[in-house]
Amino acid sequence: MIGINVKEKDGYVIISWQFSKVEITKSDIIEVIDDDTYGGEEQTAVRMGYPYATTERIFIRTNKQNYILFTNNTSIKGKIESMMNK
């Protein structure tokens, strides 16, 4: 598994990359937006993926912790948004 993998299970959005796995309750997700900054403005955000040579930077704001996903997969943002709407 080279890239970031996103799936849904039992009310959670599960994001995995290499040996890291994050489970976020769908109700805790406030917004999913594109991050236009190079490394992300949020200093305390959990970063997943390789920040170099990636085209997409996705910022996930939650009630507990924020996340920045570095990826080349342009469909991840839409996939997370569709999971939230279920």
N, CA and C of each residue as an Amber inpcrd file, in Angstrom:
protein
   258
   0.8500000  -1.1760000   0.0000000   0.0000000   0.0000000   0.0000000
   0.8960000   1.2390000   0.0000000   0.8770000   1.9450000  -1.1170000
   1.7280000   3.1150000  -1.2390000   0.9940000   4.3820000  -0.8110000
  -0.2400000   4.5450000  -1.2910000  -0.9840000   5.7660000  -1.0210000
  -1.8770000   5.6610000   0.1910000  -2.6390000   6.7030000   0.3850000
  -3.5830000   6.7690000   1.4910000  -4.8500000   6.0210000   1.1010000
  -5.3570000   5.2160000   2.0320000  -6.5730000   4.4520000   1.8120000
  -7.6530000   4.9790000   2.7500000  -8.8610000   5.1850000   2.2180000
  -9.9850000   5.6890000   3.0080000 -11.1510000   4.7250000   2.8490000
 -11.7490000   4.3270000   3.9830000 -12.9410000   3.4810000   3.9230000
 -13.8580000   3.8140000   5.0860000 -15.0590000   3.2860000   5.0320000
 -16.0690000   3.5440000   6.0540000 -16.4530000   2.2220000   6.7060000
 -16.6140000   2.2700000   8.0380000 -17.0300000   1.0660000   8.7510000
 -17.6820000   1.4710000  10.0720000 -18.9010000   1.0200000  10.2840000
 -19.6150000   1.1950000  11.5520000 -19.6370000   2.6410000  12.0460000
 -19.9020000   3.5970000  11.1610000 -19.9990000   4.9940000  11.5680000
 -18.6700000   5.7120000  11.6830000 -17.5930000   5.0750000  11.2400000
 -16.2610000   5.6810000  11.2880000 -15.7100000   5.8510000   9.8780000
 -14.9480000   6.9090000   9.6720000 -14.1200000   7.0690000   8.4860000
 -12.7350000   6.5950000   8.9060000 -12.2260000   5.5940000   8.2170000
 -10.9380000   5.0010000   8.5680000  -9.9230000   5.3880000   7.4980000
  -8.8770000   6.0630000   7.9270000  -7.8140000   6.5120000   7.0300000
  -6.5550000   5.7370000   7.3930000  -5.9780000   5.0660000   6.4150000
  -4.7570000   4.3090000   6.6810000  -3.6930000   4.6800000   5.6560000
  -2.4690000   4.6930000   6.1450000  -1.3020000   4.9770000   5.3060000
  -0.1130000   4.2910000   5.9410000   0.5530000   3.4660000   5.1810000
   1.6620000   2.6480000   5.6620000   1.2170000   1.8800000   6.9080000
   1.8350000   2.0970000   8.0530000   1.4590000   1.3940000   9.2720000
   0.5710000   2.2390000  10.1890000   0.1360000   3.4000000   9.7140000
  -0.7170000   4.2850000  10.5060000  -2.1820000   4.0520000  10.1480000
  -3.0310000   4.1410000  11.1610000  -4.4680000   3.9840000  10.9610000
  -5.1910000   4.9360000  11.9020000  -6.0930000   5.7420000  11.3500000
  -6.8610000   6.7000000  12.1250000  -8.3380000   6.4010000  11.9040000
  -9.0830000   6.3240000  13.0040000 -10.5260000   6.1310000  12.9290000
 -11.2040000   7.3850000  13.4590000 -11.9910000   8.0280000  12.5950000
 -12.6750000   9.2680000  12.9540000 -14.1730000   9.0100000  12.9060000
 -14.8650000   9.3140000  13.9850000 -16.3110000   9.1990000  13.9920000
 -16.8860000  10.1940000  12.9880000 -17.7840000   9.7310000  12.1440000
 -18.3390000  10.6080000  11.1070000 -19.0010000  11.8440000  11.6990000
 -19.6230000  11.7030000  12.8570000 -20.2940000  12.8530000  13.4810000
 -19.3010000  13.8850000  14.0160000 -18.0290000  13.5110000  14.1960000
 -17.0110000  14.4500000  14.6760000 -16.4330000  15.3150000  13.5570000
 -16.6170000  14.9270000  12.3100000 -16.0450000  15.6710000  11.1930000
 -16.8600000  16.9360000  10.9490000 -16.1780000  18.0700000  11.0230000
 -16.8220000  19.3620000  10.8210000 -16.7770000  19.7610000   9.3500000
 -15.5900000  19.6310000   8.7250000 -15.4580000  19.9840000   7.3120000
 -14.2770000  19.2710000   6.6830000 -14.3610000  19.1190000   5.3770000
 -13.2860000  18.5540000   4.5640000 -13.0420000  19.5480000   3.4410000
 -11.8450000  20.1550000   3.4380000 -11.5560000  21.1970000   2.4510000
 -10.1750000  20.9640000   1.8350000  -9.9500000  21.6070000   0.6960000
  -8.6250000  21.5980000   0.0860000  -7.7430000  22.5770000   0.8380000
  -6.5070000  22.1840000   1.0680000  -5.5370000  23.0560000   1.7350000
  -4.5610000  23.5440000   0.6800000  -4.5810000  24.8250000   0.3960000
  -3.7380000  25.3920000  -0.6540000  -2.3330000  25.7270000  -0.1920000
  -2.0410000  25.5510000   1.0950000  -0.7000000  25.8580000   1.5880000
   0.2250000  24.6770000   1.3190000   1.5020000  24.9160000   1.3580000
   2.4710000  23.8710000   1.0440000   2.4970000  22.7700000   2.1000000
   2.6090000  23.1570000   3.3650000   2.7330000  22.1650000   4.4310000
   1.5850000  22.1680000   5.4120000   0.6070000  23.0210000   5.1850000
  -0.5310000  23.0990000   6.0890000  -0.3180000  24.1560000   7.1450000
  -1.2980000  24.9850000   7.3450000  -1.2170000  26.0670000   8.3240000
  -1.4040000  25.5770000   9.7580000  -2.2150000  24.5490000   9.9320000
  -2.5210000  24.0250000  11.2670000  -1.3080000  23.2730000  11.8170000
  -0.6750000  23.8480000  12.8280000   0.5610000  23.2830000  13.3800000
   0.3440000  21.9510000  14.0990000  -0.8080000  21.7690000  14.7280000
  -1.0460000  20.5660000  15.5240000  -1.7480000  19.4590000  14.7440000
  -1.9970000  19.6780000  13.4600000  -2.7010000  18.6810000  12.6580000
  -1.8380000  17.4380000  12.4560000  -2.4920000  16.2970000  12.4390000
  -1.8190000  15.0350000  12.1250000  -1.6580000  14.9800000  10.6130000
  -0.4350000  14.7370000  10.1660000  -0.1480000  14.6910000   8.7320000
   0.0450000  13.2520000   8.2890000  -0.6040000  12.9110000   7.1850000
  -0.4790000  11.5630000   6.6360000  -0.1600000  11.6710000   5.1520000
   0.7390000  10.8470000   4.6860000   1.1450000  10.8570000   3.2950000
   2.4730000  11.5740000   3.1260000   3.0180000  11.4830000   1.9170000
   4.2740000  12.1540000   1.6060000   3.9910000  13.5840000   1.1760000
   4.5450000  14.5740000   1.8640000   4.2610000  15.9670000   1.4890000
   4.9640000  16.4030000   0.2050000   5.8950000  15.6130000  -0.2820000
   6.6430000  15.9820000  -1.4770000   6.0450000  15.2800000  -2.6900000
   5.9750000  15.9800000  -3.7840000   5.4960000  15.4570000  -5.0650000
   4.0430000  15.0110000  -5.0050000   3.2400000  15.6550000  -4.1770000
   1.8110000  15.3660000  -4.1490000   1.0430000  16.5830000  -4.6450000
  -0.0700000  16.3290000  -5.2970000  -0.8440000  17.4240000  -5.8580000
  -1.9980000  17.8470000  -4.9570000  -2.4840000  16.9430000  -4.1340000
  -3.6470000  17.2240000  -3.2940000  -3.2470000  17.3100000  -1.8290000
  -3.7550000  18.3250000  -1.1630000  -3.6130000  18.4570000   0.2790000
  -5.0170000  18.6640000   0.8340000  -5.4860000  17.6880000   1.5850000
  -6.8520000  17.6970000   2.0830000  -6.8250000  17.9320000   3.5850000
  -7.5650000  18.9280000   4.0330000  -7.6290000  19.2750000   5.4470000
  -8.9550000  18.7810000   6.0040000  -8.8850000  17.9800000   7.0590000
 -10.0790000  17.4620000   7.7220000 -10.1300000  18.0740000   9.1110000
 -11.1640000  18.8800000   9.3540000 -11.3530000  19.5060000  10.6650000
 -12.3680000  18.6710000  11.4360000 -11.9900000  18.2650000  12.6560000
 -12.9020000  17.5010000  13.5050000 -13.0230000  18.1940000  14.8570000
 -13.9050000  17.6640000  15.6860000 -14.0830000  18.2220000  17.0260000
 -12.8830000  17.9710000  17.9240000 -12.1240000  16.9170000  17.6490000
 -11.0350000  16.5340000  18.5500000  -9.6430000  16.8020000  17.9870000
  -9.4260000  16.4780000  16.7070000  -8.0930000  16.5590000  16.1040000
  -8.2610000  16.9100000  14.6390000  -7.3360000  17.6690000  14.0920000
  -7.3610000  17.9950000  12.6710000  -6.3340000  17.1520000  11.9320000
  -6.5830000  16.9330000  10.6390000  -5.7310000  16.0630000   9.8310000
  -5.4460000  16.7240000   8.5000000  -4.2290000  16.4920000   7.9890000
  -3.8610000  16.9210000   6.6460000  -3.4040000  15.6810000   5.9020000
  -4.0410000  15.4340000   4.7580000  -3.6900000  14.2860000   3.9300000
  -2.9500000  14.7710000   2.6980000  -1.7680000  14.2300000   2.4710000
  -0.9750000  14.5430000   1.2880000  -1.1260000  13.3710000   0.3220000
  -1.6820000  13.6220000  -0.8560000  -1.9540000  12.5250000  -1.7740000
  -1.9780000  13.0060000  -3.2190000  -1.8940000  12.0750000  -4.1290000
  -2.1030000  12.3570000  -5.5480000  -3.4700000  11.8810000  -6.0050000
  -4.1940000  11.2180000  -5.1280000  -5.5110000  10.6870000  -5.4460000
  -6.5470000  11.8110000  -5.3250000  -7.0620000  12.2460000  -6.4500000
  -7.9910000  13.3760000  -6.4610000  -9.3920000  13.0120000  -5.9810000
  -9.6810000  11.7310000  -5.8030000 -11.0270000  11.3180000  -5.4170000
 -11.2070000  11.1600000  -3.9050000 -10.1530000  11.2860000  -3.1160000
 -10.2610000  11.0590000  -1.6700000 -11.1880000  12.0660000  -1.0090000
 -11.0850000  13.3340000  -1.3620000 -11.9470000  14.3480000  -0.7400000
 -13.4140000  14.0340000  -0.9870000 -13.7700000  13.7490000  -2.2170000
 -15.1480000  13.4220000  -2.5540000 -15.6210000  12.1520000  -1.8690000
 -14.7280000  11.2020000  -1.7280000 -15.0790000   9.9490000  -1.0570000
 -15.4110000  10.1880000   0.4170000 -14.6130000  11.0040000   1.0900000
 -14.8770000  11.3210000   2.5060000 -16.1780000  12.1030000   2.6320000
 -16.3910000  13.0690000   1.7440000 -17.6250000  13.8570000   1.7910000
 -18.8510000  12.9850000   1.5770000 -18.7690000  12.0130000   0.6810000
 -19.9130000  11.1330000   0.4460000 -20.1610000  10.2300000   1.6540000
 -19.1190000   9.8400000   2.3660000 -19.2760000   9.0370000   3.5730000
 -19.9910000   9.8290000   4.6610000 -19.7150000  11.1120000   4.7390000
 -20.3350000  11.9660000   5.7480000 -21.8300000  12.1440000   5.4840000
 -22.2330000  12.0720000   4.2430000 -23.6250000  12.3130000   3.8720000
 -24.5040000  11.0720000   3.9800000 -23.9420000   9.9530000   4.3440000
 -24.7200000   8.7110000   4.4700000 -25.3750000   8.6200000   5.8110000
